[in-house]
């Protein structure tokens, strides 16, 4: 999950928690919304940590040159 997925889960969770007034038997939409918001916050935190680690790494390129054996002849 990335930053976009985390924001999406936050928005869907907020809509389910605060804006939906319907009732489904056996499903607590408010609790489902809170769970989605919690998952969204967790996804955002993990995505930001992974992106921060990715920006601190260094990449070096090594080129190995080998002598051509045909040139010795």
C-alpha positions in Angstrom: 0.0 0.0 0.0 1.2 3.4 -0.8 0.4 6.9 0.3 -2.6 7.0 -2.1 -4.1 3.9 -0.7 -3.7 5.2 2.9 -5.5 8.4 2.0 -8.2 6.4 0.3 -8.8 4.3 3.3 -8.9 7.4 5.5 -11.5 9.0 3.3 -13.7 5.9 3.0 -13.4 5.3 6.8 -14.4 8.9 7.6 -17.4 8.7 5.2 -18.5 5.4 6.8 -18.0 6.7 10.3 -19.5 10.2 10.1 -21.6 10.5 7.0 -23.5 7.3 6.5 -26.7 6.9 8.5 -27.9 3.6 7.0 -28.1 0.5 9.0 -27.1 -3.0 7.8 -28.2 -5.8 10.1 -25.1 -7.5 11.6 -22.7 -4.8 10.4 -21.7 -1.8 12.5 -20.7 0.7 9.8 -19.3 3.1 12.3 -16.8 0.5 13.6 -16.0 -0.5 10.0 -15.2 3.1 9.3 -13.0 3.4 12.3 -11.1 0.2 11.2 -10.6 1.7 7.7 -9.3 4.9 9.2 -6.9 3.0 11.4 -5.7 1.0 8.5 -5.3 4.2 6.4 -3.2 5.8 9.1 -1.0 2.7 9.4 -0.6 2.5 5.6 0.5 6.2 5.6 3.0 5.8 8.3 4.5 2.7 6.7 4.6 4.3 3.3 6.4 7.4 4.7 8.9 5.3 6.5 9.7 3.2 3.5 10.0 6.3 1.3 12.3 7.9 3.8 14.6 4.9 3.9 14.6 4.7 0.1 15.9 8.3 -0.2 18.8 7.7 2.2 20.3 4.8 0.2 23.2 5.2 -2.2 23.6 3.5 -5.5 27.1 3.0 -7.0 27.8 1.6 -10.3 30.9 -0.5 -10.9 32.1 -1.4 -14.3 34.5 -4.3 -14.6 36.7 -4.2 -17.6 38.4 -7.4 -18.8 41.2 -7.6 -21.3 40.3 -9.1 -24.6 42.4 -12.2 -25.1 42.5 -11.7 -28.9 44.5 -8.5 -28.4 47.5 -10.4 -27.1 48.1 -12.2 -30.4 
